[in-house]
């Protein structure tokens, strides 16, 4: 839920920037991707911190659930499958969420220990 909430907030921010300024989408593409990866890492960190163990598994599960929801939305609402580029992004998202979850487990484990 954290990932979806943060993604929605960043989407609104970037939408307003595109709508109410002369900035083109190509100019902020890099910032959008950086924001997405930071949000994925933060979501994994929170999932790992709450889980307190098996960060790699929690991260993988969180990433797969996120990817499945996005895939189902795209498939059911737009009647299209992931492109190769989207598939690569989602694999990288899952790996990023896993890294965040592993770090979240380790940091929260040391605070309690």
N, C-alpha and C positions, 0 to 999 in steps of 0.2 A: 504493500500500500504506500510505503514511503517513496518508492521509486516512481510509482504512477503519479503521486501528488507532486513531487518535485519536477517531473517531466511536464505535467500540466502547467505548473507555474512558469517554468522556463519557456514553454511554448507560447504562453500568453505574452511574456516579455518580448520574445523575438517577433511575435506577430505584430505587436504594437510598434516596435522599431521599424519593421518593414512597411507597415501601413501609414504611419504618421511621419516618416522621414524619407529622404531621397536615397536611402541605402538600398542596394540591390541584394537579392538573395545570395548571389555568388560571393559578395563581399563578406558575409557573415557565416558562410558555410563552415569554416574552420572553428569559429567560436561555438557554433551549434554542436559540432562533433565533440569538442572539448567538454562542453557542458554535459552532454550525454554520458561521456565516460566518467566524469566526476560524479554525476548522479548515480550511475551504476555502482561505482566503487563505494559511495556513501551508503547506498541501499544494502550492499553486501556487508559492509562494516556493521551496520545496525543489526542485520540478521545474525551475523556471527556473534555479536555482543549479547544479543538476547538468547541465543542458543547455547553459548558457553562451551561447546565442544563440537568436534567434527566440522570445522569451518569449511573445509573443502566440499563436504557433502551438502551443508546448508547453502553454500554459495552456488553450487551446481543446481540444487533443487530450486532455489530462488530464481536463478537465471533461466532455467528451463521453463518454469511457470510463467515468467515474464514473456519469454519468446513464444510460448504456446498461446498466451492470450493475444499477443500482437498478431501472430499467424492466423488465429481463428477470426479475429476482427477483420483482417485483410481478406481472408478467404471468403467469409460469410457476407461481409458488407460490400466488398469490391470484386468478388469472384476472380481473384488472382492469387497465384502462389508467390513465394519469395523468389526474387531474382538472385543471381549468384552474388551480386554485391550486398544485398540485404542479408543473405545467408552468412557471408563473411563478417558483416557487422555484428550479427547476433552471436556468432561463435566468439568474437572478441568481447562482446558484452558479457557473455557467460564467464569467460576467463577473468574479466575484470571484477565481476561480482564475486567470483571465487577468491580472488586475491584480497578483496575487501573483507570478506567473511573470515578468512584465515587470520588476517590482521586483527579483526574485531574480537575473535576468540582469544588470541594471544594477549592483547592489551587488557581486555576485561578479566582474563584469567590471572594476570599479574596484579591487578588492582585488588582482587579478592584474596590472593594467596599471601 
